[in-house]
């Protein structure tokens, strides 16, 4: 059985971490990577099988050698010819165990959309929600983000890709701009406060 213990994108979006194992006596035999734009295309997939069983492989946390049936792989963006992991990434895994079914897993970094959302939230005018584009766009963006999360939870990768395509129209907002974001006070006297996951908001002491 193929077990995936970790498949995630680093906070800086420069590295994709994959930690997996198979039953004792067997080994992982292939790793195929797709993006949201290349999913299931045999000609556009990236073959990462060469990273399996690397003689220098080790546990990334303890720096100890791994058992033959385990893999702990760090895939850099540069190694697959991109600047950063900004979209949805899907991996298919195969093992030497003939009874195993290929495993397909996906991960996504939503950091850039959280930055957009913080900017939209900071500029909502609470005195007129029905006529406020920032408010409507915030709700729409949040709806699609939740749709992506739910689709990935259910293994509905094509749905997740479709939802991602809907919100890719939002321009990325650099999280560095979140620093000391001033709240907007509406004419109704309400104050908008911001809390952003995966984006550190700093303030001077």
SEVOKOL-536102 format. One record per residue: y, z, x of N, C-alpha, C, O, CB in turn; residue number from 0; residue in one letter. Coordinates in steps of 0.001 Angstrom, whole numbers, padded with zeros to 6 digits. Glycine has a CB too. Example, Ala and Ser with C-alpha at 12.3 -4.5 7.8 and 13.67 -1.06 7.14 Angstrom:
<gugus>
      npy      npz      npx     capy     capz     capx      cpy      cpz      cpx      opy      opz      opx     cbpy     cbpz     cbpx    k  r
  -005690   007800   013190  -004500   007800   012300  -003300   007800   013200  -003319   008465   014236  -004473   009046   011308    0  A
  -002250   007080   012850  -001060   007140   013670   000030   007870   012900   001138   008039   013409  -000598   005725   014084    1  S
</gugus>
This chain:
<gugus>
      npy      npz      npx     capy     capz     capx      cpy      cpz      cpx      opy      opz      opx     cbpy     cbpz     cbpx    k  r
  -001195   000000   000829   000000   000000   000000   001252   000000   000869   001331   000733   001855   000002   001210  -000940    0  X
   002221  -000817   000503   003492  -000854   001223   004427   000185   000623   004700   000170  -000577   004132  -002274   001167    1  X
   004910   001079   001458   005838   002123   001008   007167   001947   001722   007214   001883   002950   005258   003547   001271    2  X
   008239   001869   000960   009588   001753   001532   010272   003100   001399   010519   003574   000290   010424   000625   000823    3  X
   010573   003709   002521   011225   005021   002530   012744   004920   002598   013461   005835   002193   010720   005839   003699    4  X
   013219   003794   003117   014674   003618   003213   015015   002142   003314   014395   001400   004077   015244   004384   004429    5  X
   015993   001729   002548   016550   000383   002665   017996   000495   002226   018286   000548   001030   015746  -000683   001798    6  X
   018911   000531   003195   020307   000763   002838   021238   000102   003846   020844  -000247   004959   020598   002267   002753    7  X
   022474  -000054   003421   023531  -000618   004256   024372   000535   004803   024711   001461   004066   024416  -001634   003449    8  X
   024703   000480   006072   025527   001530   006681   026927   001531   006053   027356   000540   005462   025623   001327   008222    9  X
   027620   002648   006193   028947   002778   005586   029942   001744   006110   030845   001326   005385   029489   004169   005834   10  X
   029776   001327   007380   030693   000326   007922   030226  -001103   007617   030878  -002072   008008   030837   000514   009432   11  X
   029105  -001225   006923   028541  -002511   006490   028128  -003411   007657   028047  -004630   007508   029547  -003242   005626   12  X
   027873  -002815   008796   027483  -003590   009979   025972  -003571   010232   025467  -004378   011013   028205  -003057   011199   13  X
   025250  -002655   009579   023821  -002502   009851   023044  -002297   008558   023491  -001607   007642   023577  -001327   010807   14  X
   021874  -002914   008513   020951  -002769   007392   019741  -001995   007912   019065  -002448   008836   020530  -004175   006789   15  X
   019464  -000828   007325   018373   000022   007787   017154  -000138   006880   017259  -000051   005657   018818   001497   007834   16  X
   016006  -000372   007496   014742  -000512   006764   013700   000406   007388   013389   000287   008573   014248  -001991   006771   17  X
   013163   001316   006592   012106   002210   007054   010932   002078   006096   011062   002364   004906   012604   003695   007142   18  X
   009790   001646   006611   008645   001369   005750   007336   001736   006434   007279   001888   007654   008629  -000099   005348   19  X
   006283   001876   005630   004955   002169   006173   003901   001522   005298   004147   001211   004132   004714   003696   006273   20  X
   002723   001321   005871   001558   000826   005132   000395   001776   005401   000506   002678   006231   001193  -000653   005546   21  X
  -000709   001576   004706  -001860   002469   004884  -002366   002424   006328  -002271   001399   007003  -002997   002084   003910   22  X
  -002896   003538   006777  -003443   003632   008135  -004501   002556   008367  -005366   002329   007522  -004045   005029   008381   23  X
  -004421   001908   009509  -005357   000843   009840  -004814  -000544   009568  -005415  -001546   009957  -006619   001032   009082   24  X
  -003656  -000598   008887  -003025  -001884   008589  -001618  -001891   009183  -001153  -000883   009714  -002981  -002148   007046   25  X
  -000950  -003034   009087   000397  -003162   009658   001232  -004107   008805   000705  -004947   008076   000332  -003671   011123   26  X
   002524  -003952   008912   003438  -004896   008264   003332  -006232   009001   003280  -006257   010230   004923  -004357   008268   27  X
   003301  -007336   008262   003120  -008647   008899   004329  -009567   008765   004523  -010452   009598   001919  -009329   008313   28  X
   005145  -009371   007727   006308  -010253   007588   007441  -009569   006836   007221  -008741   005952   005914  -011542   006869   29  X
   008665  -009942   007218   009876  -009474   006540   010746  -010701   006278   011124  -011409   007212   010651  -008386   007400   30  X
   011058  -010950   005024   011913  -012079   004652   013171  -011549   003991   013094  -010739   003067   011168  -013064   003706   31  X
   014325  -011996   004454   015607  -011508   003937   016345  -012598   003179   016468  -013728   003653   016481  -010986   005078   32  X
   016835  -012246   001991   017708  -013127   001213   019013  -012409   000902   019085  -011181   000953   017013  -013580  -000096   33  X
   020037  -013178   000583   021283  -012636   000067   021355  -012963  -001418   020468  -013627  -001953   022519  -013207   000837   34  X
   022410  -012498  -002085   022576  -012828  -003499   022792  -014330  -003704   022606  -014838  -004809   023752  -012045  -004087   35  X
   023183  -015036  -002648   023428  -016478  -002756   022202  -017313  -002387   022144  -018500  -002708   024593  -016871  -001866   36  X
   021222  -016703  -001717   020064  -017477  -001240   018742  -016993  -001823   017685  -017475  -001416   019992  -017419   000269   37  X
   018772  -016064  -002753   017561  -015422  -003255   016501  -016436  -003688   016765  -017337  -004484   017905  -014513  -004417   38  X
   015299  -016262  -003143   014105  -017051  -003427   014161  -018486  -002898   013300  -019301  -003229   013877  -017081  -004899   39  X
   015171  -018800  -002075   015211  -020115  -001439   014410  -020039  -000138   014744  -019257   000752   016691  -020576  -001170   40  X
   013356  -020849  -000027   012513  -020810   001169   013221  -021377   002389   012890  -021026   003521   011228  -021574   000926   41  X
   014202  -022259   002160   014906  -022885   003280   016092  -022055   003762   016536  -022219   004899   015382  -024266   002883   42  X
   016610  -021170   002917   017794  -020386   003277   017464  -018928   003597   018360  -018151   003927   018805  -020440   002153   43  X
   016209  -018559   003502   015824  -017179   003811   015886  -016950   005322   015859  -017897   006108   014397  -016870   003271   44  X
   015968  -015681   005710   015984  -015305   007122   014685  -014573   007431   014381  -013552   006814   017231  -014415   007466   45  X
   013923  -015090   008381   012652  -014481   008773   012904  -013415   009836   013335  -013718   010948   011659  -015557   009300   46  X
   012627  -012165   009475   012840  -011044   010391   011515  -010492   010923   011460  -009384   011456   013623  -009932   009690   47  X
   010464  -011274   010771   009129  -010802   011174   009055  -010483   012663   008226  -009673   013079   008075  -011847   010825   48  X
   009909  -011106   013470   009919  -010845   014902   010327  -009428   015254   010136  -008991   016389   010832  -011801   015579   49  X
   010895  -008696   014281   011310  -007321   014532   010167  -006332   014297   010302  -005144   014591   012497  -006965   013647   50  X
   009043  -006822   013768   007900  -005953   013491   007147  -005649   014787   006918  -006542   015603   006954  -006609   012455   51  X
   006766  -004389   014969   005942  -004021   016109   006613  -004187   017449   005939  -004339   018468   004714  -004811   016095   52  X
   007942  -004159   017463   008668  -004255   018732   008205  -003136   019654   008122  -001980   019241   010209  -004181   018507   53  X
   007905  -003478   020900   007387  -002478   021844   008394  -001373   022126   008026  -000306   022617   006993  -003146   023148   54  X
   009663  -001624   021816   010687  -000609   022058   010996   000188   020797   011883   001041   020802   011961  -001259   022585   55  X
   010263  -000086   019708   010577   000561   018443   010337   002064   018513   009457   002532   019235   009750  -000049   017321   56  X
   011121   002803   017764   011004   004254   017769   011669   004785   016509   012384   004070   015806   011643   004875   019052   57  X
   011416   006043   016250   012071   006692   015127   013565   006800   015454   013938   007369   016479   011442   008105   014835   58  X
   014410   006255   014585   015839   006188   014883   016500   007566   014921   017590   007722   015470   016534   005323   013858   59  X
   015837   008559   014338   016421   009900   014346   015886   010763   015483   016650   011463   016148   016159   010584   013025   60  X
   014574   010714   015705   013988   011598   016718   013744   010916   018056   013447   011577   019051   012694   012156   016211   61  X
   013872   009579   018079   013647   008791   019290   012203   008902   019783   011929   008715   020969   014604   009237   020389   62  X
   011283   009208   018865   009865   009294   019212   009155   008007   018808   009568   007363   017844   009204   010516   018529   63  X
   008092   007614   019524   007332   006412   019157   006787   006524   017741   006419   007611   017296   006180   006179   020145   64  X
   006737   005394   017030   006230   005375   015673   004737   005037   015650   004253   004330   016534   007016   004373   014829   65  X
   004007   005533   014654   002620   005092   014474   002596   003587   014201   003590   003006   013764   001933   005873   013310   66  X
   001437   002964   014467   001326   001506   014338   001558   001013   012914   001914  -000148   012713  -000036   001055   014805   67  X
   001362   001882   011927   001513   001453   010535   002908   001737   009966   003132   001589   008765   000472   002137   009679   68  X
   003842   002145   010829   005201   002439   010377   006214   001560   011106   006017   001187   012263   005533   003926   010596   69  X
   007294   001240   010411   008388   000476   011001   009709   001146   010644   009908   001588   009513   008367  -001002   010514   70  X
   010594   001214   011606   011938   001767   011402   012904   000800   012065   013120   000860   013275   012081   003237   011996   71  X
   013482  -000088   011274   014213  -001237   011806   015700  -001159   011450   016066  -000853   010315   013609  -002544   011272   72  X
   016536  -001439   012429   017977  -001542   012211   018376  -003006   012399   018299  -003534   013509   018778  -000599   013190   73  X
   018793  -003646   011339   019165  -005060   011363   020682  -005158   011407   021354  -004764   010453   018591  -005823   010124   74  X
   021218  -005666   012476   022669  -005779   012582   023152  -007041   011891   022422  -008027   011793   023109  -005775   014051   75  X
   024380  -007002   011415   024964  -008174   010760   025018  -009352   011726   024771  -010495   011342   026375  -007854   010229   76  X
   025341  -009064   012975   025436  -010125   013983   024096  -010822   014185   024059  -012024   014446   025930  -009552   015312   77  X
   022988  -010075   014067   021666  -010660   014305   021258  -011664   013240   020373  -012488   013470   020633  -009573   014382   78  X
   021897  -011601   012074   021592  -012571   011012   022761  -013532   010774   022801  -014253   009777   021248  -011837   009705   79  X
   023708  -013524   011715   024778  -014511   011691   025906  -014274   010722   026548  -015229   010285   024215  -015789   011405   80  X
   026175  -013007   010363   027288  -012701   009479   028148  -011603   010099   027736  -010941   011052   026780  -012275   008083   81  X
   029340  -011420   009550   030241  -010408   010110   029965  -009019   009542   030156  -008015   010229   031691  -010793   009844   82  X
   029517  -008961   008292   029200  -007673   007675   028332  -007896   006444   028308  -008985   005871   030492  -006907   007298   83  X
   027621  -006846   006049   026756  -006916   004870   027587  -006587   003626   027664  -005429   003215   025539  -005936   005004   84  X
   028204  -007604   003034   029128  -007388   001928   028540  -007670   000553   029150  -007317  -000457   030325  -008231   002122   85  X
   027375  -008296   000490   026824  -008654  -000805   025578  -007862  -001155   025414  -006707  -000763   026513  -010113  -000837   86  X
   024709  -008515  -001903   023426  -007948  -002281   022366  -008519  -001354   022336  -009726  -001116   023090  -008244  -003775   87  X
   021495  -007662  -000826   020486  -008102   000138   019090  -007726  -000364   018838  -006593  -000773   020751  -007475   001535   88  X
   018207  -008700  -000319   016861  -008552  -000862   015850  -008860   000234   015983  -009847   000957   016646  -009483  -002092   89  X
   014834  -008001   000349   013799  -008169   001374   012426  -008231   000711   012122  -007465  -000204   013853  -007010   002414   90  X
   011609  -009158   001194   010207  -009225   000772   009330  -008839   001954   009501  -009349   003061   009836  -010652   000243   91  X
   008385  -007928   001705   007525  -007398   002749   006064  -007751   002471   005609  -007691   001329   007699  -005878   002864   92  X
   005335  -008119   003527   003900  -008390   003415   003167  -007571   004464   003722  -007254   005516   003593  -009912   003585   93  X
   001914  -007231   004174   001113  -006448   005117  -000220  -007132   005386  -000570  -008115   004733   000881  -005026   004580   94  X
  -000965  -006596   006365  -002270  -007149   006725  -003367  -006703   005770  -004496  -007186   005856  -002632  -006747   008137   95  X
  -003047  -005786   004860  -004018  -005319   003877  -004146  -006356   002770  -003183  -006559   002029  -003605  -003939   003296   96  X
  -005296  -007027   002620  -005436  -008078   001616  -005303  -007584   000181  -005091  -008382  -000733  -006754  -008747   001780   97  X
  -005425  -006281  -000022  -005295  -005735  -001381  -003844  -005433  -001749  -003544  -005140  -002907  -006127  -004467  -001516   98  X
  -002942  -005503  -000764  -001533  -005212  -001022  -000836  -006369  -001733  -001100  -007540  -001459  -000814  -004900   000283   99  X
   000050  -006014  -002643   000951  -006981  -003267   002256  -006938  -002487   002733  -005858  -002137   001182  -006669  -004801  100  X
   002845  -008113  -002207   004114  -008144  -001473   005147  -007268  -002169   005268  -007281  -003394   004639  -009593  -001346  101  X
   005880  -006514  -001377   006933  -005665  -001923   008283  -006355  -001832   008600  -006964  -000811   006976  -004324  -001191  102  X
   009084  -006265  -002893   010431  -006839  -002895   011416  -005732  -003245   011296  -005088  -004287   010545  -008037  -003904  103  X
   012385  -005519  -002369   013378  -004458  -002557   014776  -005026  -002349   014945  -006074  -001726   013119  -003276  -001583  104  X
   015765  -004331  -002872   017148  -004812  -002765   018092  -003648  -002511   017804  -002506  -002870   017567  -005568  -004045  105  X
   019221  -003953  -001887   020265  -002965  -001666   021625  -003649  -001710   021734  -004858  -001504   020061  -002237  -000318  106  X
   022644  -002869  -001977   023996  -003416  -002044   024984  -002337  -001631   024763  -001153  -001885   024320  -003946  -003472  107  X
   026071  -002746  -000995   027175  -001840  -000708   028295  -002145  -001695   028779  -003275  -001770   027668  -001983   000778  108  X
   028697  -001140  -002444   029756  -001318  -003447   031102  -000796  -002955   032057  -000706  -003726   029376  -000611  -004745  109  X
   031175  -000452  -001670   032378   000153  -001117   033627  -000667  -001399   034659  -000117  -001783   032221   000339   000364  110  X
   033538  -001978  -001211   034747  -002804  -001392   035243  -002771  -002831   036445  -002887  -003071   034469  -004252  -000979  111  X
   034331  -002614  -003797   034740  -002557  -005195   035317  -001193  -005548   036184  -001093  -006416   033563  -002875  -006104  112  X
   034842  -000141  -004881   035445   001174  -005088   036900   001172  -004616   037758   001821  -005214   034640   002264  -004345  113  X
   037164   000433  -003537   038545   000320  -003057   039425  -000377  -004071   040554   000046  -004318   038591  -000430  -001733  114  X
   038903  -001465  -004668   039643  -002176  -005712   039895  -001252  -006891   040997  -001212  -007439   038875  -003435  -006171  115  X
   038862  -000507  -007276   039002   000388  -008428   040034   001478  -008188   040779   001838  -009100   037666   001020  -008763  116  X
   040085   002006  -006973   041074   003052  -006686   042490   002508  -006817   043390   003201  -007291   040858   003629  -005277  117  X
   042680   001253  -006389   043994   000640  -006500   044371   000422  -007965   045509   000662  -008366   044028  -000690  -005737  118  X
   043403  -000033  -008755   043661  -000243  -010179   043978   001079  -010876   044915   001158  -011671   042455  -000918  -010848  119  X
   043200   002108  -010577   043416   003420  -011199   044787   003993  -010860   045450   004604  -011698   042330   004395  -010760  120  X
   045196   003779  -009605   046477   004338  -009165   047661   003689  -009852   048773   004214  -009812   046621   004190  -007674  121  X
   047424   002544  -010484   048540   001818  -011103   048400   001685  -012614   049056   000844  -013229   048658   000444  -010493  122  X
   047552   002510  -013211   047430   002512  -014671   048618   003242  -015283   048981   004330  -014837   046097   003174  -015116  123  X
   049212   002654  -016286   050292   003286  -017034   049680   003877  -018293   049363   003143  -019229   051442   002266  -017376  124  X
   049511   005188  -018329   048821   005838  -019436   049625   005845  -020729   049111   006256  -021769   048479   007242  -019058  125  X
   050868   005401  -020683   051681   005378  -021902   051363   004163  -022775   051763   004102  -023938   053167   005382  -021543  126  X
   050628   003180  -022192   050318   001977  -022959   048995   001400  -022484   048962   000387  -021785   051448   000928  -022827  127  X
   047902   002054  -022867   046591   001622  -022397   046169   000287  -022991   045527  -000518  -022316   045559   002668  -022724  128  X
   046521   000049  -024237   046094  -001190  -024891   046743  -002435  -024297   046198  -003532  -024411   046404  -001121  -026363  129  X
   047899  -002273  -023668   048583  -003439  -023121   048620  -003395  -021589   049460  -004034  -020956   050008  -003526  -023681  130  X
   047695  -002631  -021012   047714  -002409  -019569   046555  -003151  -018903   045396  -002775  -019079   047641  -000900  -019252  131  X
   046862  -004202  -018140   045832  -005001  -017483   045032  -004185  -016483   043825  -004386  -016353   046459  -006190  -016789  132  X
   045681  -003266  -015773   044976  -002456  -014781   043900  -001601  -015447   042806  -001434  -014907   045965  -001563  -014015  133  X
   044219  -001065  -016615   043259  -000252  -017352   042067  -001091  -017805   040918  -000675  -017652   043934   000405  -018560  134  X
   042336  -002259  -018358   041264  -003137  -018829   040383  -003608  -017661   039158  -003651  -017778   041858  -004353  -019571  135  X
   041013  -003955  -016549   040248  -004418  -015392   039399  -003305  -014776   038297  -003550  -014286   041190  -004985  -014342  136  X
   039933  -002070  -014809   039170  -000932  -014300   037913  -000719  -015128   036833  -000514  -014574   040028   000340  -014302  137  X
   038042  -000764  -016441   036889  -000600  -017324   035875  -001715  -017113   034670  -001470  -017065   037336  -000567  -018786  138  X
   036370  -002937  -016988   035480  -004082  -016799   034730  -003980  -015471   033524  -004219  -015407   036278  -005392  -016856  139  X
   035459  -003624  -014417   034841  -003498  -013100   033785  -002405  -013104   032690  -002594  -012575   035901  -003205  -012033  140  X
   034108  -001266  -013696   033154  -000162  -013756   031918  -000548  -014570   030800  -000165  -014223   033818   001083  -014360  141  X
   032116  -001303  -015649   030998  -001740  -016488   030037  -002618  -015696   028821  -002447  -015784   031513  -002500  -017721  142  X
   030579  -003556  -014922   029727  -004444  -014137   029051  -003709  -012981   027901  -004003  -012654   030544  -005610  -013602  143  X
   029746  -002763  -012362   029130  -001970  -011292   027930  -001205  -011835   026868  -001182  -011214   030157  -000991  -010670  144  X
   028105  -000575  -013001   026986   000145  -013612   025871  -000811  -014006   024692  -000469  -013920   027460   000932  -014836  145  X
   026248  -002012  -014440   025252  -003024  -014779   024426  -003421  -013565   023211  -003592  -013666   025928  -004251  -015371  146  X
   025081  -003569  -012415   024380  -003898  -011167   023413  -002782  -010792   022255  -003038  -010462   025389  -004137  -010020  147  X
   023898  -001536  -010846   023060  -000389  -010493   021840  -000319  -011412   020722  -000110  -010942   023872   000925  -010577  148  X
   022050  -000494  -012720   020939  -000426  -013672   019949  -001565  -013450   018738  -001359  -013518   021466  -000464  -015109  149  X
   020468  -002773  -013183   019594  -003927  -012961   018727  -003727  -011722   017541  -004059  -011735   020427  -005210  -012820  150  X
   019308  -003186  -010651   018544  -002940  -009433   017497  -001848  -009655   016390  -001925  -009121   019483  -002549  -008285  151  X
   017851  -000836  -010443   016903   000230  -010757   015688  -000318  -011491   014567   000148  -011285   017577   001315  -011596  152  X
   015915  -001313  -012349   014835  -001913  -013131   014147  -003066  -012406   013186  -003638  -012921   015372  -002400  -014453  153  X
   014637  -003413  -011203   014061  -004520  -010461   014447  -005881  -011006   013765  -006870  -010736   012586  -004398  -010451  154  X
   015528  -005949  -011767   015996  -007216  -012342   017060  -007803  -011403   018258  -007733  -011679   016576  -007007  -013802  155  X
   016594  -008378  -010295   017493  -008822  -009241   018408  -009965  -009679   019574  -010011  -009285   016692  -009247  -008044  156  X
   017894  -010876  -010482   018742  -011995  -010920   019864  -011519  -011840   020961  -012076  -011815   017896  -013056  -011638  157  X
   019601  -010496  -012649   020661  -009914  -013476   021722  -009276  -012587   022920  -009443  -012815   020082  -008867  -014461  158  X
   021271  -008544  -011570   022213  -007897  -010650   023076  -008936  -009953   024275  -008727  -009768   021461  -007049  -009610  159  X
   022470  -010056  -009565   023216  -011137  -008908   024239  -011732  -009866   025371  -012014  -009473   022256  -012237  -008403  160  X
   023844  -011923  -011123   024759  -012480  -012122   025959  -011564  -012337   027092  -012034  -012443   024028  -012708  -013452  161  X
   025710  -010255  -012401   026806  -009299  -012580   027720  -009283  -011352   028942  -009207  -011475   026249  -007887  -012846  162  X
   027105  -009354  -010166   027895  -009371  -008930   028802  -010589  -008883   029952  -010488  -008454   026976  -009352  -007703  163  X
   028303  -011732  -009316   029122  -012946  -009330   030331  -012803  -010242   031375  -013408  -009999   028286  -014138  -009767  164  X
   030186  -012001  -011294   031300  -011791  -012225   032442  -011022  -011581   033609  -011285  -011871   030819  -011051  -013461  165  X
   032116  -010070  -010706   033171  -009227  -010134   033594  -009663  -008735   034502  -009069  -008154   032710  -007793  -010089  166  X
   032956  -010678  -008194   033381  -011173  -006886   034766  -011799  -006921   035339  -012118  -005879   032386  -012180  -006368  167  X
   035304  -011974  -008131   036675  -012513  -008248   037709  -011474  -007817   038845  -011820  -007496   036959  -012967  -009701  168  X
   037309  -010196  -007812   038234  -009145  -007378   038387  -009212  -005865   037394  -009217  -005138   037733  -007737  -007819  169  X
   039609  -009261  -005395   039864  -009298  -003952   039565  -007933  -003360   039825  -006900  -003978   041332  -009717  -003648  170  X
   039014  -007943  -002150   038698  -006678  -001497   039969  -005939  -001139   040958  -006528  -000702   037849  -006910  -000248  171  X
   039916  -004638  -001334   041037  -003775  -000996   040588  -002877   000139   039646  -002100  -000016   041522  -002940  -002231  172  X
   041251  -002979   001274   040850  -002213   002451   040971  -000716   002169   042018  -000234   001735   041710  -002605   003676  173  X
   039881   000010   002425   039881   001445   002143   040919   002192   002965   041315   003302   002609   038510   002027   002408  174  X
   041358   001591   004056   042396   002254   004854   043664   002419   004032   044470   003315   004281   042695   001456   006141  175  X
   043829   001540   003046   045001   001623   002181   044919   002742   001174   045898   003051   000494   045195   000336   001466  176  X
   043718   003369   001072   043565   004482   000129   044220   005751   000658   044470   006692  -000096   042083   004741  -000154  177  X
   044493   005770   001943   045045   006977   002550   046382   007338   001913   047306   006527   001849   045211   006790   004064  178  X
   046453   008581   001446   047686   009085   000834   048190   008189  -000294   049397   008002  -000450   048764   009224   001887  179  X
   047261   007632  -001084   047649   006818  -002237   048446   007687  -003194   047960   008716  -003662   046401   006206  -002949  180  X
   049676   007269  -003483   050539   008067  -004352   050125   007900  -005810   049963   006768  -006264   052017   007669  -004165  181  X
   049948   008997  -006566   049607   008878  -007979   050780   008304  -008758   051940   008487  -008391   049198   010241  -008556  182  X
   050459   007615  -009827   051494   007019  -010669   051751   007945  -011848   050811   008357  -012529   051080   005594  -011158  183  X
   053000   008273  -012092   053374   009104  -013229   053845   008184  -014334   054825   007458  -014168   054476   010143  -012848  184  X
   053150   008211  -015466   053513   007329  -016573   054707   007892  -017318   055132   009022  -017080   052328   007136  -017533  185  X
   055244   007083  -018227   056388   007530  -019023   055984   008648  -019973   056836   009359  -020507   056983   006359  -019813  186  X
   054663   008801  -020182   054182   009875  -021044   054073   011193  -020279   053758   012234  -020856   052827   009502  -021646  187  X
   054339   011134  -018959   054317   012344  -018157   052951   012707  -017603   052772   013788  -017043   054822   013467  -018959  188  X
   051976   011800  -017758   050634   012063  -017250   050524   011616  -015797   051220   010694  -015372   049577   011350  -018112  189  X
   049659   012264  -015043   049450   011912  -013640   048027   011388  -013465   047062   011991  -013936   049710   013137  -012709  190  X
   047921   010261  -012782   046613   009675  -012496   046158   010162  -011128   046864   009972  -010138   046663   008113  -012547  191  X
   044981   010789  -011060   044401   011211  -009790   043206   010330  -009474   042581   009775  -010378   043986   012705  -009831  192  X
   042889   010200  -008189   041849   009262  -007761   040741   009988  -007029   041003   010844  -006184   042439   008171  -006868  193  X
   039498   009648  -007351   038341   010113  -006597   037464   008916  -006333   037034   008254  -007278   037560   011232  -007357  194  X
   037185   008616  -005090   036458   007394  -004748   035213   007714  -003939   035302   008376  -002905   037359   006434  -003969  195  X
   034050   007251  -004395   032795   007438  -003675   032693   006378  -002581   033100   005235  -002792   031575   007360  -004644  196  X
   032161   006735  -001428   031979   005829  -000289   033292   005405   000356   033298   004517   001209   031224   004603  -000728  197  X
   034387   006013  -000027   035680   005676   000581   036406   006991   000813   036776   007663  -000150   036533   004690  -000332  198  X
   036614   007369   002052   037201   008652   002368   038704   008598   002173   039382   007746   002747   036858   009066   003797  199  X
   039219   009502   001366   040663   009579   001152   041210   010687   002032   040862   011855   001859   041009   009832  -000352  200  X
   042061   010325   002969   042613   011307   003898   044014   011715   003480   044736   010951   002840   042629   010750   005322  201  X
   044380   012913   003847   045747   013368   003607   046166   014249   004767   045348   014965   005346   045866   014133   002253  202  X
   047426   014192   005096   047915   014990   006214   048030   016444   005789   048432   016761   004669   049275   014461   006719  203  X
   047664   017320   006721   047758   018758   006436   049224   019183   006433   049527   020356   006213   046951   019589   007482  204  X
</gugus>
